[in-house]
């Protein structure tokens, strides 16, 4: 008789259609566990897209209320938290489940005392995995390092570098901390160079305004969100991929894809 594998609850404060490494790795992890016959549920505070959600092969609970969160934890045999958000993980304070936290970035230095105390209490009772050695070194509790991966069946070097017609490409969420405004200003100082911006985010309107102000809107192409195959095709058209983040990236998955 085939033994059932543990039911896994994957908590990720952000998830598709939000764009970023945290969201992408959470999706890959959920799909990978599902493919290995685990019953998977994702708990997230990212709302569904305005026009149709994807047909997920696992249950996705969005913007859960108190009862929804408690029920999701009760259904699980084990919980994997993609980074530690108290809004998604608080039920472990009352419902004991084996907890694995995959820490993905730095925690704020100005974190409030109560939040910091609760986070330390939860981490002390969990298995703590970091996505890079710098993150592991910054954690009070760290049991090991597991680097994020990427889909090497989709991201391939298909076009010789000297045959690529375009200059620079950026991939990621359009937030000011990502430094895309710095990239646009740098582009303005390079005559004839062009830039393709792949992604979306809260700073998109501001960035488009900046291109007009600098007179480079004809050389900067905002193409929005793309799937992996489309991104691979665009990467193979560009000579240089730039990741101009203003903060220390803990482990930029986009560098692997590039």
Buried (B, 14 or more C-beta within 10 A) or exposed (E): EEEEEEBBBBBBBBBBBBBBBBBBBBBBBBBEBBEEEBBBBBBBBBEBEEEEEEEBEBBBBBEBEEEEBBBBBEBBBBBBBBBBBEEBBBBBEEBEBBBBBBBBBEBEEEEEEEEBEBBEEBBEEBBBBBBBEBBBEBBEBBEEBEEBEBBEEEBEEEBEEEEBEBBBBBBBBBBBEBBBBBBBBBBBEEEEBBBBBBBBBEBBEEBBEBBEEBEBBEBBBBBEEBEBEEBBEBBBBBBEBBBBBEEEBBBBBBEBBB
